[in-house]
Amino acid sequence: ALRLIKYLTNLIEDYLDGKDEKTPWPIIIPICLYHNPDEKAYPFSTKTYDYFSNPALAEKLGIFTQFYLKDYNRISDAQIEQHGSISTMERLLKYSRSRDAFNELAKELERNGSVILLRRGYWQKIFIYAMNVIAKYDKNSEKNLVSLFKDKLNIEEETLLTIAQSIQRRGVKKGVQARNLAIAKKMLKKGSEINFIKEITGLSKEAIEKLQK
């Protein structure tokens, strides 16, 4: 069932590639062709909800058929502040595309710093997210973020710099991987052989074959 869901997602993405964002999704009917040499019946459910720990609840929530929206454009800062420690991440998300993102984060760390430190690993998640959304387009913000978390949460600078450097390396690696996948996809469309694509992109044979499917 999970594999079929992945196939459906890939098919829809391929169909929408290069089209207008308002393009309706195609209707795809998943059919599993099954054969067993011992002539045994297919032993699994064909209903995706049955694979959850609580099938009735999964179906009631409408998993796979709808999503729930939390529109921060309609939620005031005062309301967010009532959400406890999670309010810091919510506020950072709300202002992530704003020029005031750094200042809003500073205010939140000042207001909610002691609570953030009580939740194990929470400040790291906030720092990583801030590095990805604030420092992504402004390299100077990296030093400012390190200083901010050092001052407001009393985190060791060496620890913060280690996390920041790890994020940078991961970002570079991810960018190279995305570029190679894009090149491989174009080469496959032009009929290039897998071994040749492997040589040019450095991707594994398995990764290229998966992309081909």
C-alpha positions, 0 to 999 in steps of 0.5 A: 500500500505504501509503495502504491502511495509513493507511485501515485505521488510520483505520477502526479508530480511528473504530470504537473511538472512544467504546468501551471500551478492551477492545473488539476491533478489527474485521476489515477486508479491504483491497481496491484497485479498479484500472483502467487505460485502456491495460488494463495489469496492476497493476504493484505488489505487493499484499504489504506486506512487498515494499515494505521494503528487505529484505522477508524480514527485515520478514516475519521480524520480523513488522512489522504483525503484532506489536510487541516489548515492553521493560517498564521495570517489570521492568528495574532501574536497575542494568541500565539503567545498562549500556546506555551513553548511551541509558540516560539516555533510558531512565531518564527514560522509566521515571520520567516519570510519577513524582514523582521524575522530576526527581531521577532525571534529575539523577542520570543527568545527573551520572552520564552527562553527559560521554557524553551530550555526545559524541553529537551532538544527544542532550542536546537530545533529552533536554531536549525530552523532559524539557520535555514529560513533566516540565514539562508539568504543572508550569510551575515545572519549566521553570526548574528544568530549564533550571538543571539542564542549565546546571549539569550539562552546561554548556549556555548558558542562552540556548540552553536558553530558546530551545528551551523557548520553542519547545516552548511555542509548539508545544504551544499550536499543537498544542492549538488544532489538536486542538481545531479538528479535534475541532470539525470532526469533530462538525460533519461528523457533524451534516451541516455544509457544508465551507465553513461548517466552514472559516469556523468552525475556520480549517482548510483545505478539504483538511484537512476533506475528509481528515477527512471521508474 
